[in-house]
Each structure stands twice: as structure tokens, then as C-alpha cells.
Amino acid sequence: MANPRVANGAARRRLAARIRAEGQPCCICGGPIDYTLPAGHPLSFEMDEDLPTSRWSEFGYPSATACALDPANVHAAHRICNERKGDRTLAELRRSAAGTATADAFVADGWA
């Protein structure tokens, strides 16, 4: 099965552009996002699916693509926060011990 985030590149880019234009803070840690940072930087912008695309059927989506392209399910996040979240929902992350980590540690380490 193809990655729905890549297979629907044009639609994902339009969605990312809309989210980027909103300039929202990270949905995971709440910290500001520097939208000018290059992709790959730990504090750069990434799109996060609250309900993970890998678990689409658990949440009633008809397909992984529908999950990946649902505007209500996609939010702005720091790359590092999104990586730490993994395939958990925001609610699951906040209930876990890993949910206490924020991007602040990376700012303190000189990443900003």
C-alpha cells in the first residue's frame, strides 16, 4: 500500500499551505513554530494528524487517504514533537509519560 501522504502529494501540499498560512503554534507542545526553518530541522513545521493515518480504520475513516487529507484531522506541529508523538493520538500522548517533553528542550540545546 502506498503512503497516503506521498500518493496524494498535490492535495497534501495544498493542505500544508493552508495550515502554514494560519501560522498556528505546535498542536503538541503549544510552542511557536518558526515557519522559515528548513524542512528537517527539529523545530520546523510539519503537519500532524491527530488521529494517525496508520490507524485510520480505528477512527471510522473509509481509507488512509481520507484520514491523511481530512482538514479537521491535520494540524501544525514541530518536527520533533511530531516524531515523539508517533502513531498516538494527542489524547494518548498527553496521558503518557512522553507527553511531558516539549520543544523547549531543543531550544535550550541551541536548535532554535
Backbone as CSV, one residue per row, in Angstrom:
resi,resn,N_x,N_y,N_z,CA_x,CA_y,CA_z,C_x,C_y,C_z
1,MET,0.843,-1.178,0.000,0.000,0.000,0.000,0.889,1.243,0.000
2,ALA,0.593,2.174,-0.860,1.378,3.410,-0.954,1.108,4.314,0.248
3,ASN,2.097,5.105,0.593,1.947,6.064,1.677,0.937,7.125,1.239
4,PRO,-0.192,7.294,1.959,-1.216,8.244,1.526,-0.740,9.692,1.563
5,ARG,0.294,9.974,2.342,0.823,11.333,2.407,1.615,11.667,1.135
6,VAL,2.223,10.654,0.513,3.026,10.847,-0.696,2.170,10.650,-1.941
7,ALA,1.320,9.646,-1.934,0.495,9.329,-3.096,-0.457,10.472,-3.450
8,ASN,-0.784,11.309,-2.499,-1.691,12.439,-2.716,-0.944,13.745,-2.543
9,GLY,0.226,13.832,-3.152,1.135,14.957,-2.957,0.533,16.323,-3.195
10,ALA,-0.198,16.508,-4.293,-0.760,17.826,-4.599,-1.782,18.236,-3.542
11,ALA,-2.635,17.312,-3.162,-3.647,17.613,-2.147,-2.991,17.898,-0.789
12,ARG,-1.956,17.149,-0.449,-1.249,17.385,0.826,-0.528,18.723,0.809
13,ARG,0.061,19.093,-0.323,0.738,20.393,-0.407,-0.249,21.539,-0.248
14,ARG,-1.447,21.410,-0.830,-2.473,22.450,-0.658,-2.892,22.545,0.806
15,LEU,-3.063,21.414,1.445,-3.438,21.382,2.862,-2.326,21.985,3.719
16,ALA,-1.082,21.636,3.432,0.055,22.188,4.176,0.141,23.696,3.993
17,ALA,-0.113,24.183,2.784,-0.063,25.622,2.523,-1.131,26.350,3.330
18,ARG,-2.317,25.763,3.429,-3.389,26.373,4.212,-3.018,26.437,5.684
19,ILE,-2.478,25.346,6.201,-2.104,25.295,7.617,-0.943,26.244,7.890
20,ARG,0.029,26.268,7.011,1.177,27.167,7.142,0.704,28.629,7.177
21,ALA,-0.249,28.978,6.314,-0.750,30.356,6.237,-1.452,30.776,7.526
22,GLU,-2.015,29.822,8.248,-2.685,30.136,9.515,-1.680,30.524,10.596
23,GLY,-0.429,30.022,10.486,0.614,30.375,11.435,0.360,29.915,12.860
24,GLN,-0.307,28.806,13.013,-0.666,28.294,14.332,0.549,27.769,15.096
25,PRO,0.473,27.753,16.440,1.537,27.137,17.229,1.467,25.614,17.121
26,CYS,2.461,24.959,17.672,2.508,23.495,17.662,1.312,22.931,18.438
27,CYS,0.582,22.034,17.801,-0.593,21.436,18.436,-0.200,20.459,19.539
28,ILE,1.058,20.091,19.601,1.504,19.105,20.580,2.054,19.770,21.833
29,CYS,3.009,20.699,21.660,3.628,21.336,22.831,3.090,22.743,23.093
30,GLY,2.431,23.329,22.095,1.886,24.672,22.251,2.867,25.791,21.958
31,GLY,4.121,25.447,21.672,5.144,26.451,21.398,5.018,27.031,20.006
32,PRO,5.589,28.219,19.798,5.538,28.829,18.474,6.384,28.044,17.470
33,ILE,5.969,28.092,16.223,6.700,27.430,15.146,7.337,28.500,14.272
34,ASP,8.617,28.342,13.987,9.300,29.229,13.051,9.119,28.620,11.667
35,TYR,8.179,29.151,10.913,7.834,28.599,9.607,8.914,28.846,8.553
36,THR,9.948,29.600,8.899,11.032,29.854,7.944,12.145,28.808,8.032
37,LEU,12.129,27.968,9.061,13.169,26.948,9.206,13.061,25.913,8.087
38,PRO,14.186,25.386,7.644,14.147,24.384,6.573,13.562,23.063,7.066
39,ALA,12.928,22.340,6.164,12.399,21.017,6.483,13.527,20.159,7.030
40,GLY,13.232,19.378,8.029,14.236,18.523,8.641,14.794,19.082,9.940
41,HIS,14.708,20.390,10.129,15.153,20.999,11.385,14.176,20.550,12.473
42,PRO,14.663,20.197,13.668,13.772,19.699,14.726,12.613,20.636,15.076
43,LEU,12.794,21.940,14.920,11.730,22.878,15.267,10.970,23.403,14.047
44,SER,11.182,22.787,12.882,10.489,23.215,11.667,9.033,22.733,11.669
45,PHE,8.262,23.297,10.760,6.845,22.960,10.596,6.669,21.601,9.941
46,GLU,5.759,20.828,10.508,5.267,19.596,9.891,3.774,19.524,10.138
47,MET,3.090,18.793,9.288,1.674,18.535,9.534,1.565,17.286,10.394
48,ASP,0.722,17.368,11.402,0.470,16.228,12.278,-0.982,15.810,12.135
49,GLU,-1.204,14.530,12.007,-2.564,14.005,12.032,-2.888,13.643,13.474
50,ASP,-3.890,14.283,14.050,-4.294,13.954,15.417,-4.646,12.472,15.500
51,LEU,-5.491,12.015,14.599,-5.821,10.595,14.503,-4.878,10.011,13.459
52,PRO,-3.916,9.189,13.885,-2.849,8.728,12.987,-3.353,8.011,11.736
53,THR,-2.761,8.362,10.625,-3.107,7.744,9.347,-2.885,6.237,9.380
54,SER,-1.878,5.804,10.120,-1.581,4.369,10.195,-2.694,3.578,10.892
55,ARG,-3.557,4.286,11.624,-4.649,3.629,12.365,-6.018,4.095,11.866
56,TRP,-6.091,4.478,10.600,-7.295,5.087,10.031,-8.568,4.306,10.290
57,SER,-8.527,2.986,10.200,-9.760,2.198,10.334,-10.324,2.244,11.754
58,GLU,-9.470,2.459,12.750,-9.945,2.566,14.142,-10.844,3.780,14.349
59,PHE,-10.655,4.796,13.512,-11.344,6.066,13.709,-12.489,6.283,12.721
60,GLY,-12.841,5.245,11.958,-14.002,5.306,11.080,-13.779,5.931,9.719
61,TYR,-12.512,6.164,9.352,-12.243,6.698,8.016,-12.412,5.579,6.996
62,PRO,-12.884,5.914,5.797,-13.024,4.875,4.771,-11.689,4.424,4.187
63,SER,-10.633,5.245,4.380,-9.317,4.889,3.842,-8.244,5.711,4.557
64,ALA,-6.993,5.293,4.396,-5.868,6.058,4.940,-5.784,7.418,4.263
65,THR,-6.128,7.465,2.985,-6.105,8.725,2.252,-7.098,9.716,2.846
66,ALA,-8.291,9.255,3.149,-9.296,10.135,3.747,-8.810,10.687,5.079
67,CYS,-8.136,9.866,5.848,-7.576,10.292,7.138,-6.483,11.338,6.924
68,ALA,-5.600,11.099,5.970,-4.469,11.993,5.719,-4.895,13.334,5.137
69,LEU,-6.049,13.383,4.480,-6.480,14.605,3.816,-7.642,15.308,4.526
70,ASP,-8.036,14.833,5.683,-9.133,15.449,6.432,-8.628,16.731,7.107
71,PRO,-9.088,17.909,6.678,-8.601,19.163,7.268,-8.843,19.252,8.775
72,ALA,-9.876,18.601,9.272,-10.159,18.632,10.707,-9.186,17.759,11.504
73,ASN,-8.459,16.892,10.817,-7.555,15.961,11.479,-6.091,16.390,11.386
74,VAL,-5.796,17.448,10.642,-4.418,17.840,10.381,-4.122,19.189,11.018
75,HIS,-2.991,19.257,11.740,-2.625,20.459,12.486,-1.129,20.737,12.344
76,ALA,-0.730,21.952,12.682,0.686,22.338,12.657,1.405,21.754,13.868
77,ALA,2.641,21.296,13.647,3.453,20.751,14.732,4.928,20.982,14.432
78,HIS,5.740,20.961,15.484,7.190,20.927,15.297,7.547,19.526,14.811
79,ARG,8.567,19.422,14.004,9.019,18.115,13.523,9.344,17.179,14.694
80,ILE,10.090,17.683,15.678,10.496,16.826,16.795,9.299,16.392,17.647
81,CYS,8.354,17.290,17.843,7.160,16.926,18.612,6.363,15.855,17.874
82,ASN,6.235,16.015,16.559,5.510,15.053,15.746,6.201,13.693,15.774
83,GLU,7.538,13.693,15.718,8.275,12.426,15.789,8.046,11.746,17.130
84,ARG,8.071,12.515,18.206,7.868,11.933,19.535,6.442,11.419,19.723
85,LYS,5.513,12.077,19.086,4.113,11.654,19.190,3.927,10.292,18.531
86,GLY,4.593,10.093,17.413,4.496,8.806,16.718,3.087,8.528,16.240
87,ASP,2.623,7.296,16.420,1.291,6.920,15.935,0.240,6.969,17.034
88,ARG,0.479,7.840,18.016,-0.520,8.022,19.079,-1.395,9.234,18.755
89,THR,-2.576,9.257,19.317,-3.406,10.445,19.220,-2.875,11.470,20.218
90,LEU,-3.313,12.719,20.096,-2.890,13.734,21.065,-3.327,13.352,22.469
91,ALA,-4.526,12.801,22.596,-5.022,12.381,23.915,-4.143,11.276,24.496
92,GLU,-3.756,10.306,23.674,-2.888,9.224,24.149,-1.527,9.764,24.560
93,LEU,-0.995,10.704,23.779,0.300,11.291,24.099,0.254,12.004,25.443
94,ARG,-0.797,12.774,25.660,-0.903,13.544,26.907,-1.067,12.652,28.120
95,ARG,-1.583,11.445,27.923,-1.718,10.502,29.040,-0.418,9.747,29.325
96,SER,0.523,9.808,28.380,1.764,9.048,28.550,2.862,9.901,29.176
97,ALA,3.864,9.269,29.688,5.000,9.989,30.279,5.735,10.799,29.224
98,ALA,5.775,10.317,27.981,6.468,11.032,26.910,5.782,12.352,26.597
99,GLY,4.539,12.495,27.005,3.797,13.712,26.736,4.307,14.911,27.503
100,THR,5.211,14.704,28.440,5.737,15.830,29.206,6.860,16.535,28.463
101,ALA,7.423,15.902,27.459,8.514,16.515,26.697,7.948,17.553,25.738
102,THR,8.623,18.664,25.611,8.213,19.703,24.671,9.411,20.137,23.847
103,ALA,9.157,21.009,22.914,10.228,21.531,22.070,11.174,22.431,22.854
104,ASP,10.795,22.866,24.055,11.651,23.742,24.866,13.045,23.159,25.073
105,ALA,13.129,21.858,25.232,14.430,21.219,25.451,15.346,21.442,24.257
106,PHE,14.776,21.472,23.049,15.593,21.666,21.860,16.007,23.105,21.693
107,VAL,15.159,24.034,22.131,15.534,25.445,22.125,16.692,25.652,23.093
108,ALA,16.606,25.050,24.261,17.665,25.179,25.263,18.972,24.582,24.771
109,ASP,18.895,23.558,23.931,20.099,22.912,23.399,20.695,23.659,22.201
110,GLY,20.099,24.785,21.842,20.653,25.592,20.762,20.093,25.310,19.392
111,TRP,18.985,24.582,19.288,18.433,24.273,17.975,17.712,25.475,17.362
112,ALA,17.225,26.362,18.194,16.435,27.496,17.661,17.329,28.514,16.999
